[in-house]
Structures are given as C-alpha cells and as structure tokens.
Amino acid sequence: MLIRERLEEIERTTLSPQAKLSCQSSGRLQREKECDLRPAFQHDRDRILHSKAFRRLKHKTQVFLTPTGDHYRTRLTHTLEVAQIGRTIAKSLFLNEDLTEAIALGHDLGHTPFGHAGEDVLNRIVPGGFRHPEQSLRVVDILERLNLTHEVRDGILKHSKRGGPILPDDLGLMPATLEGQIVRIADSIAYLNHDLDDALRAGVLTAKELQGRGVEFMLVLGSTHAKRIGKMVHDVIQATMACGLKKISASPEILDAAAKLRRFLDDRVYNAETIYTDFRKASKLLTELYYYYAEKPDQFYKEAGRNYHSGSIATDVCDFISGMTDRYAFSAYEKNFLPQPWMTV
C-alpha cells in the first residue's frame, strides 16, 4: 500500500462523516497521476506554499501601507493567521485540516498591492471590474497553473463576504465544503481582530476608546486580542456541533458583535483620515501605472515579460499590477514617471 493510500485510510477512520475526504475529491481541471506520498488536498497545500504568488504576499499591505514597525500584519501574516484559526476549528470538528489549510493559504493569492485600496482602484478602471477572489482563482488556474482540486478552488472563490454577512442564509453563496466555510469565517475572525490590534499599535485607536459607550461588542468578544479570538473560535465550534455539522455556524450574539466591530473599524480605522490619505495616494499611483502600461503595449511587455499573454492588453496589465508587491509598485512608478539620475562616465 502506498503512503498516500495509508494516509487516506487514516482520514476515513478518524474524520467526521461530514468531512471532505481526500479520496472523495471531484478531481482537478486536468487529470494527472496522483502523488505516491501525499493525499490530494495536502498536495494542493504544498503547491500553493511553493508558488511565487504566495511568496509575494509578504510585501503586500494588509491595512497600514509601508509600515516601518516590525509587528504590523502583512497579507502573508494575515494568511497564516487565517490558516491557524481554520486548522484549529477543523481539527476540533474532526474535519479535513489539509483541505482547510490549502484554501486558507490560497484565498488571497490574487490580492492587489496596497490592500483594498488597490482592489478598489482596479475594480473601478479595469473593464469588467476586479475582485480578488476571482483573481486568486485566476492565479492558481492560469498564471501559475497549479491545477488544484475543485474543492480548494471552490473555497478560494467563495471565501469573500464582499460587504455581506459572514455566514449568509443563502447557502449558494457559501463554499460547498464545510472546510471552505471554515476559511470564510476564519478570514473574518483573523482580520477583525488583527486590524484592531494594528490600529491600537499605530495609535489610530486608543485603549480608552474601546472602553467607552458604543463599543459594547468588546463586552461580548473580550478585552484582549487573545480573548476575542478564543471567544469567537469556541463559539463557532460549539454552534457548529449544536447543529450537527450541517453547516459552519456561529451564535447570533457573536455574529452581531462581529458585525458591530466591522462597522467600528470602517468608521474609525479603514476610513480614518491618516489611512485614507495614504490609500488615495496609492490609488493614484496604480491608476497612472495602469493607463501607462495599457497605452504602451510594447513598453509593457518589455517590462513584464511574456508571461502575460491572454490576448487582451487590459487583462495582461491587470494581472501584472494585481500581482505586484507594494515595493515593486513604488519602483515601477518611480522608473516610469520620475526623472532618473544620469550615469557619469
């Protein structure tokens, strides 16, 4: 018996009947020989971890642009926190940890530089709009050709709330697997708490402001970062067990508190003048880069290389810009729009 087959047998005998087993995968976009060592979802997890898009996440903004402090989150550390929270929930429910982690590691591969400011500007100027879940799927399917399983691809595509509820009543908006649903809620648990933590670190918020009236969600979720995450994770596990693992759930009290925290962050952090000013500058930078490349195809392909060949200059430029790190975007703007020093001979 192959090692992969022994691992698949362990899944069958130890995981919940509601878990998505590796041997039950609906397959890949293109058929391929299975790995002798790794079940399908572990293989997907490894492919994502070794991708170029995953490595670039370490230099992409989460909320604070170009922070000088060492402890602010980046898109990469956000991704790792989602994976950790997701694995804790999956393991507690005896669901498939490998599938959960693969979705978590891949969910933001298509995110732009400069966080949601970059996503907003591309959505405004690119024909047909732009959404990072669809771009993440494009990254794994077309740009990096990872040939992932359908379950991982489904979880990546449907992780985003897009301003809607974390756990909608319409199950058609939810990932098809419980593991994908875990990532959807783990994403919210992670960013709501670490964005609040980073805002306190940056001085955008003060601890005193979180003790005042109008922030009752703190009484529900907890007074510290660790307590808030622990409370939300425990609630998800208990609510999901209470409904017999029919779907990933959370109590109305926790969902309401999470929604209030999100509105608080919208008002006091994401739209704070100091942060919004930087977002406005980043939007201007990406807008000018997009039109510069779109109007100069020869210059664009010389700089970007021939890895972008969809047949549409607009699509190729969008792929290139959305894949940039923050620092690469700054460098590209400086090279194309600012005077360069003359070399002395």
C-alpha positions in Angstrom: 0.0 0.0 0.0 1.3 3.5 -0.9 1.9 6.0 1.8 -0.8 8.2 0.3 -3.3 5.3 0.5 -2.4 4.7 4.2 -3.0 8.4 4.9 -6.3 8.3 3.1 -7.3 5.3 5.2 -6.5 7.3 8.3 -8.8 10.1 7.1 -11.6 7.6 6.5 -11.3 6.1 10.0 -10.7 9.3 12.1 -12.6 12.2 10.4 -16.2 13.1 10.8 -18.7 11.7 8.3 -19.3 15.3 7.2 -15.6 15.9 6.4 -14.5 16.0 2.8 -12.1 13.2 2.4 -9.1 13.5 0.0 -10.1 10.3 -1.8 -13.5 11.8 -2.5 -12.2 14.9 -4.3 -14.1 15.8 -7.5 -10.7 16.0 -9.2 -8.6 18.6 -10.9 -9.1 20.8 -14.0 -6.6 18.5 -15.8 -6.2 14.8 -14.9 -2.8 13.8 -13.5 -1.2 10.9 -11.8 -1.7 11.0 -8.0 1.2 11.6 -5.7 2.6 8.4 -4.0 3.1 10.3 -0.8 0.5 13.0 -0.4 -3.3 12.9 -0.5 -4.8 15.4 -2.9 -5.5 18.3 -0.5 -2.1 18.1 1.1 -0.6 18.1 -2.4 -2.6 21.3 -3.2 -1.4 22.9 0.1 2.2 22.3 -0.9 1.7 23.6 -4.4 0.3 26.9 -3.1 3.0 27.2 -0.4 5.7 26.9 -3.1 4.1 29.3 -5.6 5.6 32.7 -6.5 2.3 34.4 -5.7 2.4 33.1 -2.1 5.9 34.5 -1.6 4.9 37.9 -2.8 2.2 38.2 -0.1 4.9 39.1 2.5 5.4 42.5 0.8 1.7 43.3 0.2 -0.3 45.6 2.6 -2.9 44.4 4.9 -4.1 47.8 6.3 -1.1 50.0 7.0 0.8 51.0 3.9 4.6 50.6 4.1 4.8 50.3 7.9 8.2 50.8 9.5 7.3 48.7 12.6 8.2 45.0 12.5 4.9 43.8 14.1 2.3 45.1 11.7 0.5 42.5 9.7 1.1 41.9 6.0 -1.0 40.0 3.6 1.2 37.0 4.3 0.9 37.1 8.1 -2.9 37.5 7.7 -3.0 34.4 5.5 -1.0 32.4 8.1 -3.4 33.6 10.9 -6.4 32.5 8.8 -4.8 29.1 8.3 -4.0 28.7 12.0 -7.6 29.6 13.1 -9.0 27.5 10.3 -7.0 24.4 11.3 -8.0 24.8 15.0 -11.7 24.8 14.1 -11.3 22.0 11.6 -9.3 19.8 14.0 -11.9 20.4 16.8 -14.7 19.3 14.5 -12.8 16.3 13.0 -12.9 17.9 9.6 -10.1 17.8 6.9 -7.3 20.0 8.1 -5.3 19.7 4.8 -8.3 21.0 2.8 -8.9 23.8 5.2 -5.2 24.9 5.2 -4.9 24.7 1.4 -7.9 27.0 1.0 -6.6 29.4 3.6 -3.2 29.6 2.1 -4.6 30.3 -1.3 -7.5 32.6 -0.5 -5.7 35.9 -1.0 -3.1 35.0 -3.8 -4.9 37.4 -6.2 -4.9 40.3 -3.8 -3.5 43.6 -5.0 -0.7 45.8 -3.6 -1.9 48.4 -1.1 -4.7 46.2 0.3 -8.3 47.0 -0.5 -7.3 50.4 -1.9 -5.6 48.6 -4.8 -8.6 46.3 -5.2 -11.0 49.3 -5.3 -9.0 51.2 -7.9 -8.7 48.2 -10.3 -12.4 47.4 -9.8 -13.1 51.0 -11.0 -10.8 51.2 -14.0 -10.5 47.6 -15.4 -13.1 46.7 -18.0 -15.5 44.2 -16.3 -14.3 45.2 -12.8 -11.9 43.4 -10.4 -12.5 41.2 -7.4 -9.6 39.5 -5.6 -11.4 36.1 -5.1 -11.8 35.7 -8.9 -8.2 36.9 -9.4 -6.9 34.4 -6.8 -8.6 31.7 -8.8 -7.1 33.1 -12.0 -3.7 33.0 -10.3 -3.9 29.3 -9.4 -5.6 28.2 -12.7 -3.9 30.3 -15.4 -1.0 32.4 -14.2 0.7 29.7 -12.1 -1.1 26.6 -13.5 -1.2 24.8 -10.1 -4.0 22.5 -11.3 -5.7 22.4 -7.9 -8.6 20.3 -6.8 -12.2 21.6 -7.3 -12.7 21.7 -3.6 -9.8 24.0 -3.0 -10.7 26.2 -6.0 -14.3 26.5 -4.7 -13.2 27.6 -1.2 -10.8 30.2 -2.7 -13.6 31.6 -4.9 -16.2 31.8 -2.2 -14.2 33.0 0.8 -15.0 36.7 0.5 -18.0 38.4 2.1 -18.0 41.4 -0.2 -19.6 43.5 2.4 -22.3 41.0 3.1 -22.9 38.7 6.1 -20.1 36.4 7.3 -22.5 33.4 7.2 -25.3 34.1 4.8 -28.6 32.3 4.8 -28.2 31.6 1.1 -26.0 28.5 1.1 -25.4 29.1 -2.6 -23.1 32.0 -1.5 -21.1 29.6 0.7 -18.3 27.2 -0.2 -19.6 23.7 -1.0 -17.4 22.0 1.7 -17.5 22.6 5.5 -13.8 23.2 5.3 -14.3 26.0 2.8 -16.9 27.5 5.1 -14.4 27.4 8.0 -12.0 29.5 6.0 -14.7 32.0 5.2 -15.4 32.7 8.9 -11.7 32.2 9.9 -10.8 35.0 7.5 -13.2 37.4 9.3 -12.1 36.3 12.8 -8.5 37.0 11.8 -8.8 40.3 10.1 -11.3 41.9 12.5 -9.0 41.1 15.4 -5.6 41.8 13.9 -6.7 45.0 12.2 -8.0 46.2 15.6 -4.7 45.2 17.2 -2.6 47.0 14.5 -4.8 50.1 14.8 -4.0 50.2 18.6 -0.3 49.7 17.8 -0.3 52.6 15.3 -2.1 55.0 17.6 -5.1 55.3 15.3 -7.2 53.9 18.2 -6.5 54.1 22.0 -7.4 51.5 24.6 -9.6 54.1 26.3 -11.7 54.5 23.2 -12.5 50.8 23.3 -13.9 51.1 26.9 -16.4 53.8 26.1 -20.1 53.7 25.2 -20.9 52.5 21.7 -18.4 49.7 21.8 -20.5 47.1 23.6 -19.1 44.4 21.2 -16.0 44.5 23.4 -18.0 43.2 26.3 -19.2 40.3 24.2 -15.9 39.4 22.5 -13.4 40.2 25.2 -10.9 42.8 26.3 -7.8 41.4 24.7 -6.7 40.1 21.3 -6.3 36.6 22.6 -9.6 36.6 24.4 -11.5 37.9 21.4 -10.1 35.2 19.1 -10.6 32.5 21.6 -14.2 33.5 22.2 -15.1 33.6 18.5 -13.3 30.2 17.8 -15.0 28.5 20.7 -18.4 29.9 19.6 -18.0 28.6 16.1 -17.1 25.1 17.2 -19.9 24.9 19.7 -22.6 26.3 17.4 -21.5 24.0 14.6 -21.6 21.0 16.8 -25.0 22.0 18.1 -26.4 22.0 14.5 -25.0 18.5 13.8 -22.3 19.9 11.4 -24.9 20.6 8.8 -23.1 23.9 8.2 -20.5 26.0 9.9 -22.3 28.2 12.3 -21.9 30.9 15.0 -24.3 32.2 17.6 -26.4 35.3 16.8 -24.7 37.1 19.7 -21.2 36.6 18.2 -22.3 37.4 14.6 -23.9 40.6 15.8 -20.8 41.6 17.8 -18.6 40.8 14.8 -20.8 43.0 12.5 -20.6 45.9 15.0 -16.8 45.5 15.2 -16.6 45.6 11.4 -18.7 48.8 11.3 -16.5 50.3 14.0 -13.3 49.5 12.0 -14.9 51.0 8.9 -15.6 54.2 10.7 -12.6 54.6 12.9 -9.8 52.8 11.1 -10.3 52.0 7.4 -11.8 55.4 6.7 -9.6 57.3 9.2 -8.0 60.4 7.6 -4.4 59.3 8.1 -5.1 55.9 6.5 -7.4 57.2 3.8 -4.9 59.8 2.7 -2.4 57.0 2.0 -5.0 55.0 0.2 -5.8 57.9 -2.0 -2.1 58.3 -2.9 -1.8 54.5 -3.6 -4.9 54.7 -5.8 -3.4 57.5 -7.9 -0.2 55.5 -8.3 -1.9 52.4 -9.5 -4.3 54.3 -11.8 -1.4 56.0 -13.5 0.6 52.8 -13.9 -2.4 51.0 -15.4 -3.1 53.6 -18.1 0.6 54.0 -18.8 1.0 50.2 -19.5 -2.3 49.9 -21.3 -1.4 52.7 -23.7 2.2 51.4 -24.3 1.9 47.7 -25.0 5.5 47.4 -26.3 6.9 49.0 -23.2 4.6 46.9 -21.0 5.6 43.5 -22.5 9.3 44.6 -22.3 9.0 45.2 -18.6 6.5 42.5 -17.7 7.9 39.7 -19.9 5.9 37.3 -22.0 4.3 35.5 -19.0 1.2 37.6 -19.7 -0.3 36.6 -23.0 -4.1 36.4 -22.6 -4.6 38.3 -25.9 -6.0 41.3 -24.1 -3.7 44.1 -23.1 -6.2 45.2 -20.4 -6.3 41.7 -18.8 -2.5 41.4 -19.0 -1.9 44.8 -17.4 -4.5 43.9 -14.7 -2.7 40.6 -14.0 0.7 42.3 -13.8 -0.4 45.2 -11.5 -2.5 43.0 -9.2 0.5 40.7 -8.8 2.8 43.5 -7.7 4.1 43.9 -4.2 3.9 47.3 -2.7 7.6 48.0 -3.1 7.6 46.8 -6.8 4.7 49.2 -7.5 6.6 52.1 -6.0 9.7 51.1 -8.0 7.7 50.8 -11.3 6.1 54.2 -10.7 9.5 55.8 -9.9 11.1 54.3 -13.1 8.3 55.3 -15.4 7.2 58.7 -14.0 10.1 60.2 -12.1 13.4 61.6 -13.6 16.2 59.1 -13.3 19.8 60.1 -12.4 22.2 60.4 -15.3 25.1 58.0 -15.1 28.5 59.7 -15.1 31.3 58.2 -17.3 
